Amino acid sequence: MDTRTLLLLTIAAVGVGYAAYRDPKLGAAIAVAVVVVTLLAYFIKEDDSNKL
């Protein structure tokens, strides 16, 4: 994981934390979406690295 990805995930985590603080239902929905997108990006990146 490079620095940019770590920074993006940290910013997303702070945003989700704030949303969860303000509205727990919205925060949970955003957290699930962030996890799904992160996992998809990870699996796509792993799949691309095997094609070399």
C-alpha angles and dihedrals in degrees: 000000000000128000095259092055091048091050092049092049090048092051090047090050091052091049092049091047091053092046090049090050092051098039119005095201093052091045091053092049093049091046091054091048092050092050092049093049092046092051092047091050090048094050093045090050091049091048092051093050091057093057095070 
